[in-house]
């Protein structure tokens, strides 16, 4: 397998977008009550990152059946480097307080499409 940087260069050379973001899988580290108790601080932290332009997308993900909430979160950062993304993840109150642990990965966006419709007077946003 090539190095990450080699792969990114190959993707660009073949015409892919090759836009790099950083994905965090944030998983409960033990007591579910600790996750719930830390949630207000976590959400305030996320709102601050969003206001600063560092948060691309975030939210909970289900278990493998698609039916249960387990307190797992997926967070996607905009950052200048892997180290900067790690610092963002380490500063999240969920991780600082030990409510969740995390795994950080680089994510290279090559394919897909995005649609966004905003109706201001109806206060409606369609994203997909």
Backbone as a ProteinNet text record, in pm:
[ID]
protein_1_A
[PRIMARY]
XXXXXXXXXXXXXXXXXXXXXXXXXXXXXXXXXXXXXXXXXXXXXXXXXXXXXXXXXXXXXXXXXXXXXXXXXXXXXXXXXXXXXXXXXXXXXXXXXXXXXXXXXXXXXXXXXXXXXXXXXXXXXXXX
[TERTIARY]
84.6	0	88.7	45.3	124	105.9	193	173.2	49.3	-3.1	-121.5	-94.4	19	50.8	66.9	124.6	136.8	-1.3	-87.8	-223.3	-299.1	-285.9	-352.7	-304.7	-175.3	-119.7	-172.4	-182.2	-236.6	-382.2	-459.2	-600.5	-614.8	-535.9	-538.7	-499.7	-397.1	-348.2	-454.1	-540.8	-645.1	-773.1	-768.5	-881	-979.9	-949.5	-1038.9	-1027.4	-1129.1	-1127.5	-1012.3	-993.2	-884.9	-885.4	-1003	-1017.3	-1006.9	-911.6	-886.7	-959.3	-1031.9	-1092.7	-1047.3	-1093.5	-1050.5	-1173.3	-1180.5	-1295.1	-1260.3	-1347.9	-1331.6	-1448.4	-1419.6	-1520	-1504	-1607	-1603.5	-1695.8	-1637.6	-1708.1	-1712.2	-1828.8	-1836.1	-1725.5	-1666.8	-1554.4	-1597.9	-1725.5	-1771.7	-1913.9	-1929	-2058.9	-2139.7	-2254.9	-2338.2	-2386.9	-2403.2	-2447.5	-2344	-2216.5	-2110.4	-2119.8	-2156.2	-2176.3	-2291.3	-2401.9	-2520.2	-2489.3	-2418.1	-2384.5	-2289.8	-2204.7	-2105.8	-2161.8	-2278.1	-2334.5	-2349.7	-2401.4	-2412.9	-2278.7	-2173.6	-2040.5	-1988.5	-2011.9	-1970.3	-2039.7	-2170.2	-2244.7	-2200.8	-2168.9	-2117.1	-1981.6	-1898.6	-1768.2	-1787	-1880.3	-1907.1	-1956.6	-2044.5	-2096.8	-1984	-1888.4	-1773.6	-1688.8	-1664.5	-1588	-1661.4	-1793.1	-1872.6	-1858.2	-1868.6	-1856.6	-1719	-1616.7	-1479.4	-1448.6	-1542.6	-1522.5	-1447.2	-1421.7	-1344.7	-1431.7	-1561.7	-1652	-1727.7	-1709.5	-1780.8	-1916.8	-1917.4	-2040.2	-2017.4	-2125.3	-2114.6	-2253.2	-2255.7	-2381.4	-2367.3	-2472	-2468.9	-2486.5	-2435.1	-2458.6	-2519.4	-2597.1	-2667.5	-2575.2	-2631	-2560.8	-2569.7	-2514.2	-2509.5	-2646.5	-2748.8	-2883.6	-2957	-2907.9	-2975.6	-3091	-3106.7	-3222.2	-3189.4	-3067	-3034.4	-2933.8	-2952.2	-2858.6	-2761.2	-2631.8	-2531.8	-2436.3	-2462.9	-2375.8	-2249	-2246.9	-2132.2	-2153.2	-2047.5	-2057.8	-1957.6	-1996.3	-1907.3	-1887.2	-1763.1	-1729.2	-1631.7	-1658.1	-1568.9	-1518.1	-1386.4	-1321.3	-1259.6	-1256.2	-1170.2	-1047.7	-931.8	-809.1	-693.8	-590.8	-473.7	-383.5	-397.1	-309.5	-372.1	-316.2	-358.9	-337.6	-224.3	-195.2	-295.9	-333.9	-433.8	-568.8	-606.1	-730.8	-725.6	-611.5	-596.7	-614.8	-560.2	-575.5	-721.6	-795.8	-939.2	-1010.4	-982	-1046.3	-1008.3	-883	-837.5	-901.4	-941.5	-1001.4	-1151.7	-1212.6	-1356	-1382.8	-1478.3	-1507.9	-1539.3	-1597.3	-1623.7	-1494.1	-1388.4	-1260.2	-1178.1	-1184.4	-1112.5	-1159.9	-1291.8	-1349.8	-1356.1	-1310.8	-1308.4	-1443.5	-1542.8	-1674	-1668.6	-1584.8	-1565	-1415.7	-1379.8	-1246.5	-1266.8	-1158.9	-1176.5	-1067.4	-1102.4	-1009.6	-1016	-901.3	-891.7	-837.4	-900.6	-856	-860.7	-768.6	-777.8	-887.9	-959.3	-1064.7	-1042.9	-1021.9	-999.8	-1129	-1192	-1317.2	-1283.3	-1324.2	-1296.7	-1423.9	-1529.8	-1651.5	-1773.4	-1883.9	-2011.8	-2068.3	-2182.9	-2244.9	-2315.1	-2345.4	-2406.8	-2511.9	-2630.8	-2738.6	-2778.7	-2807.4	-2849.6	-2956.6	-3069.1	-3177.7	-3214.5	-3212.4	-3245.3	-3362.2	-3473.8	-3590.4	-3599.1	-3555.7	-3544	-3678.6	-3777.9	-3906.4	-3976.9	-3954.2	-4014.1	-3927.6	-3809.7	-3713.4	-3691.7	-3661.8	-3649.9	-3515.2	-3447.2	-3321.4	-3330.9	-3300.4	-3294.2	-3150.5	-3096.7	-2956.1	-2948.6	-2878.2	-2867.1	-2778.6
-119	0	124.9	228.1	351.9	429.7	524.2	613.1	698.3	759	844.3	957.2	1023.6	1135.8	1091	973.1	919.4	891.6	832.7	802.5	930.8	1033.1	1160.9	1220.4	1214.7	1265.5	1184.9	1052.7	968	1003.3	1027	1062.5	1193.7	1292.4	1421.3	1402.9	1320.6	1299.1	1234	1151.3	1087.5	1171.5	1293	1385.7	1384.9	1315.3	1313.8	1445.4	1477	1598.9	1597.2	1484.1	1466.9	1577.8	1603.3	1704.1	1633	1674	1604.6	1670.2	1587.1	1624.7	1521	1536.2	1446.7	1393	1261.5	1193.8	1140.1	1168.7	1119.5	1026.5	905.3	815.6	822.4	874.5	899.3	798.4	710.8	595.7	601.8	571.3	573	488.8	544.2	479	399.7	396.3	325	363.4	439.9	476.5	564.1	513.9	594.6	724.7	725	846.7	958.2	922	1021.9	1090.2	1013.1	1070.8	1170.3	1129.3	1216.3	1342.2	1327.2	1442.1	1540	1489.6	1573	1634.9	1589.2	1632.9	1785	1857.7	2003.5	2072.7	2032.7	2090.8	2053.1	1929.2	1880.7	1960.7	1981.4	2054.8	2200.3	2260.9	2398.5	2403.1	2303.2	2293.8	2279.9	2192.6	2173	2303.2	2375.7	2502.2	2602.8	2604.8	2694.2	2656	2526.9	2481.7	2515.9	2500.2	2534.1	2682.7	2767.7	2912.6	2950.6	2873.7	2900.6	2837.2	2759.1	2695.4	2563.9	2511.6	2387.3	2261.8	2277.3	2162	2154.1	2044.6	2023.8	1960.6	1843.8	1772	1693.8	1672	1589.9	1541.6	1429.1	1378.3	1234.1	1184.7	1046.8	947.3	827.1	717.4	600.9	520.6	409.5	289.6	188.6	60.6	-5.8	-125.5	-193.4	-235.6	-241.3	-276.3	-155.1	-36.6	85.3	123.3	54.2	74.5	135.8	124.2	165.9	279.8	367.1	475.7	424.3	435.9	385.6	492.9	619.2	727.5	742.2	681.3	692.6	814.3	890.8	1007.8	1003.6	1062.6	1079.9	1229.6	1273.3	1415.3	1430.7	1527.7	1553.2	1696.1	1707.8	1837.8	1887.1	2019.2	2087.8	2131	2089.9	2125.7	2132.9	2205	2222	2099	2013.5	1896.8	1792.3	1672.2	1564	1604.3	1667.8	1711	1813.9	1907.3	2006.9	1939.8	1843.9	1770.4	1692.8	1632.6	1560.1	1654.8	1774.6	1872.1	1910.2	1923.8	1952.3	1838.4	1715.4	1599.4	1586.3	1610.2	1600	1705.3	1819.7	1928.3	1910.6	1815.1	1790	1745.6	1809.2	1770	1621.3	1557.9	1414	1336.7	1382.4	1312.5	1360	1489.1	1544.5	1477.6	1459	1403.9	1251.9	1188.1	1042.3	978	1055.6	998.5	914.9	958.1	886	879.9	779.5	774.5	798.2	825	852.8	789.7	771.4	728.8	835.8	885	988.5	928.2	963.3	916.4	1032.2	1030.4	1120.9	1067.5	1160.1	1121.3	1198.5	1129	1191.6	1181.6	1295.3	1297.6	1300.2	1195.1	1182.2	1183.2	1119.2	1103.3	1144.5	1165	1193.9	1326.5	1362.8	1490.8	1542.8	1669.9	1734.9	1831.9	1827.7	1920.8	1994.3	2122.6	2203.1	2300.3	2300.7	2393.5	2462.7	2595.3	2672.8	2764.7	2749.1	2836.7	2920.8	3044.5	3128.9	3157.7	3199	3235	3114.4	2997.1	2874.6	2812.1	2867.7	2813	2664.1	2632	2494.1	2473.7	2368.7	2331.8	2186.3	2162.5	2026	2000.7	1892.3	1859.3	1715.6	1690.9	1551.8	1531
0	0	0	-73.3	-74.9	55.4	78.8	193.7	166.6	271.4	257	157.2	170.9	82.6	-62.6	-82.7	-218.8	-277.2	-195.1	-242	-276.5	-191.2	-217.2	-350.2	-375.6	-501.7	-620.7	-605.2	-711.4	-739.5	-632.6	-648.5	-726.2	-688.3	-760.5	-907.6	-931.9	-1068.3	-1157	-1098.4	-1179.3	-1185.9	-1127.4	-1139.9	-1025.8	-917.8	-801.9	-725.4	-648.9	-568.4	-468.1	-400.5	-302.7	-197.9	-141.4	-35.5	99.6	180.9	306.9	423.4	496.7	623.6	726.1	849.9	957.9	1029.8	1041	1098.6	1237.1	1331.9	1468.3	1499.4	1541.5	1595.6	1746.7	1812.3	1956.3	2024.8	2106.1	2162	2314.4	2376.1	2522.2	2586	2690.5	2757.7	2880.1	2907.8	3026.4	3061.4	3167.6	3222.8	3126.2	3075.7	2986.2	3050.6	3182.7	3251.5	3237.3	3230.8	3215.5	3079.1	2976.9	2843.4	2848.5	2907.2	2916.2	2996.7	3107.1	3192.2	3122.2	3035.4	2966.5	2838.8	2795.4	2668.3	2654.9	2754.9	2737.1	2709	2779	2754	2615.1	2577	2445.4	2335.3	2349.5	2247.2	2238.8	2352.3	2352	2281.4	2306.3	2239.3	2088.4	2048.6	1906.3	1842.2	1911.9	1858.7	1838.8	1931.4	1917.7	1796.3	1779	1662	1532.6	1534.9	1416.9	1383.5	1484.8	1464.5	1411	1449.2	1403.3	1267.8	1215.3	1085.7	1090.2	1208.5	1221.7	1218.9	1243.7	1246.4	1114.5	1042.8	916.9	943.6	1005.9	1038.5	1167.2	1241.1	1362.4	1402.3	1470.1	1523.1	1567.3	1633.4	1682.9	1568.9	1591.4	1498	1576	1505.3	1569.5	1589.2	1652.6	1659.2	1521.7	1509.8	1380.8	1328.9	1415.2	1369	1312.8	1342.2	1300.6	1390.9	1502.5	1589.6	1725.2	1772.4	1908.7	1911.6	2009.5	2037.8	2142.6	2115.1	2208.9	2257.8	2222.9	2267.4	2185.7	2067.6	1977.9	1888.7	1867	1781.8	1668.3	1555.4	1441.5	1423.4	1421.9	1411.8	1295.7	1210.1	1097.3	1107.9	1117.4	1134.2	1004.3	993.4	896.6	976.4	933.9	1006.3	907.1	945.2	858.4	857.9	960.9	970.5	1061.7	1056.2	1144.7	1290.6	1319.4	1456.9	1506	1419.4	1458.8	1485.5	1402.7	1423.9	1555.6	1585.9	1712.8	1831.5	1822.4	1931.1	1950.4	1841.2	1852.3	1924.6	1883.7	1945.9	2093.1	2124.2	2263.5	2352.3	2294.9	2372.6	2393.8	2326.2	2341.8	2485.8	2554.9	2693.5	2710	2609.3	2618.6	2637.8	2572.9	2580.1	2699.6	2728.7	2844.6	2973	2986.5	3109.9	3111.6	3004.8	3001.3	2977.1	2932.3	2902.2	2774.5	2682.5	2557	2524.8	2447	2386.3	2236.8	2166.2	2023.6	1939.3	1813.4	1709.9	1601.6	1559.3	1457	1327.9	1216.4	1085.3	985.8	891.3	777	685.2	619.1	525.7	397.2	290	160.8	80.1	55	-20	-168.4	-237.7	-380.4	-465	-417.4	-495.8	-414.2	-485.7	-422.7	-470.2	-415.4	-447.6	-323.3	-325.5	-210.4	-261.2	-201.5	-234.7	-108.7	-123	-9.1	-55.9	15.1	-13.2	117.2	117.4	236.3	202.5	274.3	259.8	385.7	377.5	496	560.7	482.5	542.5	603.1	545.4	599.7	708.2	731.2	827.2	802.5	676.6	634.2	565	603.4	539.7	495.6	369	316.7	275.2	325.8	306.5	260.2	156	115.1	-1.5
[MASK]
++++++++++++++++++++++++++++++++++++++++++++++++++++++++++++++++++++++++++++++++++++++++++++++++++++++++++++++++++++++++++++++++

